[in-house]
């Protein structure tokens, strides 16, 4: 069974992230979305609440081979503990590629896991930071985040 692990802070989970998950769900038998909890990084949204929101998005989109979990250790270690064969990363541009390629090299060296890159297509310009900045400045972000996530953001 091919299992892909898609890690991120997902703070918030965007339609770009959802696009990556949908593509990955067609490539892998199982996709695990790892919502990373990093004690050194300030989060905008409660991780447990965001996890539930992502699970609802998966259900709403009938992504039955996808699950979401919280984790707080090294991505590659956690992915391996779940039986993942690949790490999944979304890339938007050359800057993302350079950054991700450095991470992929280290992850492969220490864990043996290879990384597959997927593009979010026309949603590739969307980042969690951009969505948050627009949201806190009273702009409509409904086209950038799933409905279930927007409800979390409004609370």
FISEFI-718155 format. One line per field, with one value per atom (N, C-alpha, C): residue number from 1; residue in one letter; x, y, z. Coordinates in steps of 0.05 Angstrom, whole numbers. Example, Ala and Ser with C-alpha at 12.3 -4.5 7.8 and 13.67 -1.06 7.14 Angstrom:
<rs>
pos: [1_1_1_2_2_2]
code: [A_A_A_S_S_S]
east: [264_246_264_257_273_258]
north: [-114_-90_-66_-45_-21_1]
up: [156_156_156_142_143_157]
</rs>
This chain:
<rs>
pos: [1_1_1_2_2_2_3_3_3_4_4_4_5_5_5_6_6_6_7_7_7_8_8_8_9_9_9_10_10_10_11_11_11_12_12_12_13_13_13_14_14_14_15_15_15_16_16_16_17_17_17_18_18_18_19_19_19_20_20_20_21_21_21_22_22_22_23_23_23_24_24_24_25_25_25_26_26_26_27_27_27_28_28_28_29_29_29_30_30_30_31_31_31_32_32_32_33_33_33_34_34_34_35_35_35_36_36_36_37_37_37_38_38_38_39_39_39_40_40_40_41_41_41_42_42_42_43_43_43_44_44_44_45_45_45_46_46_46_47_47_47_48_48_48_49_49_49_50_50_50_51_51_51_52_52_52_53_53_53_54_54_54_55_55_55_56_56_56_57_57_57_58_58_58_59_59_59_60_60_60_61_61_61_62_62_62_63_63_63_64_64_64_65_65_65_66_66_66_67_67_67_68_68_68_69_69_69_70_70_70_71_71_71_72_72_72_73_73_73_74_74_74_75_75_75_76_76_76_77_77_77_78_78_78_79_79_79_80_80_80_81_81_81_82_82_82_83_83_83_84_84_84_85_85_85_86_86_86_87_87_87_88_88_88_89_89_89_90_90_90_91_91_91_92_92_92_93_93_93_94_94_94_95_95_95_96_96_96_97_97_97_98_98_98_99_99_99_100_100_100_101_101_101_102_102_102_103_103_103_104_104_104_105_105_105_106_106_106_107_107_107_108_108_108_109_109_109_110_110_110_111_111_111_112_112_112_113_113_113_114_114_114_115_115_115_116_116_116_117_117_117_118_118_118_119_119_119_120_120_120_121_121_121_122_122_122_123_123_123_124_124_124_125_125_125_126_126_126_127_127_127_128_128_128_129_129_129_130_130_130_131_131_131_132_132_132_133_133_133_134_134_134_135_135_135_136_136_136_137_137_137_138_138_138_139_139_139_140_140_140_141_141_141_142_142_142_143_143_143_144_144_144_145_145_145_146_146_146_147_147_147_148_148_148_149_149_149_150_150_150_151_151_151_152_152_152_153_153_153_154_154_154_155_155_155]
code: [X_X_X_X_X_X_X_X_X_X_X_X_X_X_X_X_X_X_X_X_X_X_X_X_X_X_X_X_X_X_X_X_X_X_X_X_X_X_X_X_X_X_X_X_X_X_X_X_X_X_X_X_X_X_X_X_X_X_X_X_X_X_X_X_X_X_X_X_X_X_X_X_X_X_X_X_X_X_X_X_X_X_X_X_X_X_X_X_X_X_X_X_X_X_X_X_X_X_X_X_X_X_X_X_X_X_X_X_X_X_X_X_X_X_X_X_X_X_X_X_X_X_X_X_X_X_X_X_X_X_X_X_X_X_X_X_X_X_X_X_X_X_X_X_X_X_X_X_X_X_X_X_X_X_X_X_X_X_X_X_X_X_X_X_X_X_X_X_X_X_X_X_X_X_X_X_X_X_X_X_X_X_X_X_X_X_X_X_X_X_X_X_X_X_X_X_X_X_X_X_X_X_X_X_X_X_X_X_X_X_X_X_X_X_X_X_X_X_X_X_X_X_X_X_X_X_X_X_X_X_X_X_X_X_X_X_X_X_X_X_X_X_X_X_X_X_X_X_X_X_X_X_X_X_X_X_X_X_X_X_X_X_X_X_X_X_X_X_X_X_X_X_X_X_X_X_X_X_X_X_X_X_X_X_X_X_X_X_X_X_X_X_X_X_X_X_X_X_X_X_X_X_X_X_X_X_X_X_X_X_X_X_X_X_X_X_X_X_X_X_X_X_X_X_X_X_X_X_X_X_X_X_X_X_X_X_X_X_X_X_X_X_X_X_X_X_X_X_X_X_X_X_X_X_X_X_X_X_X_X_X_X_X_X_X_X_X_X_X_X_X_X_X_X_X_X_X_X_X_X_X_X_X_X_X_X_X_X_X_X_X_X_X_X_X_X_X_X_X_X_X_X_X_X_X_X_X_X_X_X_X_X_X_X_X_X_X_X_X_X_X_X_X_X_X_X_X_X_X_X_X_X_X_X_X_X_X_X_X_X_X_X_X_X_X_X_X_X_X_X_X_X_X_X_X_X_X_X_X_X_X_X_X_X_X]
east: [17_0_18_12_27_13_28_17_34_20_33_26_46_43_46_25_25_25_48_51_50_40_40_28_30_17_-12_-19_-47_-61_-50_-58_-67_-88_-109_-104_-120_-121_-135_-123_-133_-143_-156_-164_-140_-117_-92_-84_-86_-80_-99_-124_-145_-139_-130_-123_-100_-80_-58_-69_-86_-97_-113_-129_-145_-127_-106_-87_-73_-64_-50_-69_-95_-113_-117_-110_-111_-85_-64_-38_-33_-41_-35_-60_-55_-77_-88_-70_-78_-62_-75_-62_-67_-46_-48_-39_-57_-51_-41_-17_-5_-6_-22_-24_-2_19_42_38_45_44_73_81_108_107_118_116_131_149_165_151_129_115_87_82_56_35_13_-9_-31_-44_-67_-92_-94_-118_-111_-129_-126_-123_-102_-96_-118_-129_-151_-175_-181_-204_-198_-174_-167_-167_-158_-158_-187_-206_-234_-244_-237_-245_-235_-210_-198_-212_-218_-232_-260_-273_-299_-297_-275_-271_-266_-251_-246_-272_-288_-314_-332_-334_-351_-342_-316_-306_-303_-314_-314_-286_-266_-239_-235_-246_-248_-221_-201_-175_-156_-167_-151_-160_-140_-145_-127_-134_-118_-112_-87_-78_-60_-58_-39_-13_9_35_53_73_91_121_128_156_166_189_200_180_175_156_164_189_197_194_200_197_168_151_122_111_118_108_116_141_150_135_129_115_86_76_49_51_75_78_79_83_84_108_103_125_137_121_129_119_135_126_114_93_80_84_92_96_84_71_61_81_84_102_88_95_82_101_127_145_174_193_221_232_223_232_223_197_187_203_209_224_251_266_292_291_272_268_261_241_231_252_268_288_309_316_334_322_297_283_282_275_272_299_321_347_353_348_353_334_308_289_296_305_313_338_357_381_376_359_355_333_315_293_290_302_298_273_257_232_237_227_229_205_208_187_176_150_137_125_130_119_95_74_50_44_33_26_-4_-11_-39_-52_-39_-50_-54_-78_-83_-87_-88_-90_-63_-42_-15_-6_-20_-13_-24_-41_-54_-35_-30_-16_-33_-28_-42_-38_-13_-7_-22_-24_-39_-68_-79_-108_-113_-96_-99_-98_-78_-75_-99_-110_-134_-158_-160_-182_-182_-159_-158_-162_-160_-165_-192_-210_-238_-243_-226_-230_-243_-258_-272_-251_-249_-230_-244_-270_-286_-277_-265_-255_-228_-216_-189_-189_-211_-213_-239_-239_-264_-283_-309_-330_-326_-319_-316_-293_-273_-250_-257_-272_-280_-297_-313_-329_-311_-290_-270_-257_-250_-236_-253_-279_-298_-303_-296_-301_-281]
north: [-24_0_25_43_69_89_99_119_144_167_193_209_223_239_269_285_313_329_341_355_385_399_428_439_465_478_483_486_490_510_534_554_580_579_559_541_520_501_516_518_533_515_527_512_503_516_507_480_479_454_432_439_420_409_427_419_398_402_383_357_357_333_317_332_318_305_318_306_282_285_263_239_244_222_205_216_201_186_193_180_158_163_145_129_106_90_103_116_130_155_177_202_210_216_225_254_271_299_303_311_315_344_351_379_382_395_397_417_408_424_431_455_464_484_476_492_519_521_545_564_556_572_580_605_615_609_597_590_609_615_633_619_593_577_553_545_522_497_481_458_437_432_412_420_446_457_455_462_461_432_414_385_376_384_376_389_414_428_413_405_390_363_349_324_328_350_356_362_377_383_357_338_313_298_297_283_296_323_338_333_329_325_295_278_249_238_249_239_217_194_172_158_163_151_171_192_212_215_219_224_247_258_280_274_280_274_297_300_319_304_319_307_329_322_343_334_316_308_312_301_304_292_307_298_270_267_241_218_223_201_194_214_209_195_204_192_163_157_129_112_123_108_101_116_110_93_86_69_84_110_126_118_118_113_139_160_186_209_230_256_271_286_302_331_347_376_391_413_431_452_459_480_500_526_547_560_560_575_564_577_568_572_593_597_574_566_543_518_514_490_489_511_511_504_516_510_481_471_444_423_430_411_407_428_425_407_411_394_365_362_335_319_333_320_310_327_319_297_300_279_252_252_227_215_232_223_210_222_211_190_189_170_151_158_142_148_167_175_195_190_209_228_251_272_275_277_283_311_327_354_355_370_374_404_412_440_444_467_473_488_487_500_530_539_568_577_557_564_566_563_563_590_611_637_641_622_625_613_629_619_624_609_612_641_650_677_699_695_715_714_691_688_701_696_707_738_748_777_790_778_789_788_765_761_781_786_804_833_838_864_866_848_848_844_829_822_794_790_765_744_723_701_675_677_653_637_650_634_622_627_617_594_591_570_555_529_514_527_523_534_527_502_493_508_515_529_558_570_597_601_581_582_582_567_567_594_605_631_653_651_672_671_649_646_661]
up: [0_0_0_-18_-19_-2_18_37_35_31_30_55_65_89_81_85_78_103_110_135_131_151_151_177_180_203_197_171_163_181_181_201_186_171_168_144_142_119_97_73_51_28_9_-15_-31_-29_-41_-28_-1_13_4_2_-7_-35_-52_-80_-79_-63_-60_-49_-29_-18_-39_-55_-76_-96_-104_-123_-111_-87_-73_-69_-65_-60_-86_-109_-134_-139_-126_-130_-109_-84_-62_-54_-43_-32_-7_8_32_35_43_48_77_92_119_121_130_133_162_165_191_198_218_228_249_242_260_283_307_331_338_334_340_363_386_410_406_387_382_363_352_331_342_341_350_329_338_320_322_299_299_308_302_308_325_342_358_341_346_328_329_353_354_338_339_324_294_286_258_248_264_257_252_269_265_239_234_210_185_185_163_159_181_179_167_174_162_132_124_96_80_92_78_74_95_93_72_73_54_25_21_-6_-13_3_-1_-6_9_7_27_20_39_44_27_32_46_57_70_99_117_145_154_176_188_217_225_252_262_288_300_306_304_312_322_338_348_349_332_330_302_295_268_248_227_206_195_188_175_195_221_241_244_246_250_225_202_177_175_182_182_202_225_246_236_217_206_181_173_149_123_124_99_82_56_36_25_26_15_32_31_42_19_23_3_10_-9_-4_-28_-21_-42_-48_-73_-81_-99_-95_-110_-131_-124_-141_-136_-150_-147_-119_-105_-78_-60_-63_-48_-55_-81_-89_-76_-76_-64_-34_-20_9_13_-2_1_-7_-27_-35_-13_1_24_45_52_72_62_37_25_27_22_23_51_71_99_107_100_107_95_70_57_70_77_90_117_133_160_162_142_144_120_98_74_58_69_55_33_10_-12_-10_-24_-24_-52_-53_-79_-77_-97_-98_-116_-106_-121_-122_-144_-147_-142_-132_-127_-150_-173_-197_-193_-202_-199_-170_-152_-123_-111_-127_-117_-106_-112_-101_-72_-64_-38_-16_5_28_53_73_99_109_107_117_102_76_59_67_70_77_104_123_150_149_134_132_120_99_86_106_120_138_161_173_196_187_161_150_136_145_137_107_95_66_64_43_38_30_46_39_32_27_23_-2_-21_-44_-39_-16_-10_10_25_46_43_50_51_71_66_83_112_118_145_160_145_156_161_142_146_171_177_202_226_225_248_250_228_228_239_235_244_274_287_316_332]
</rs>
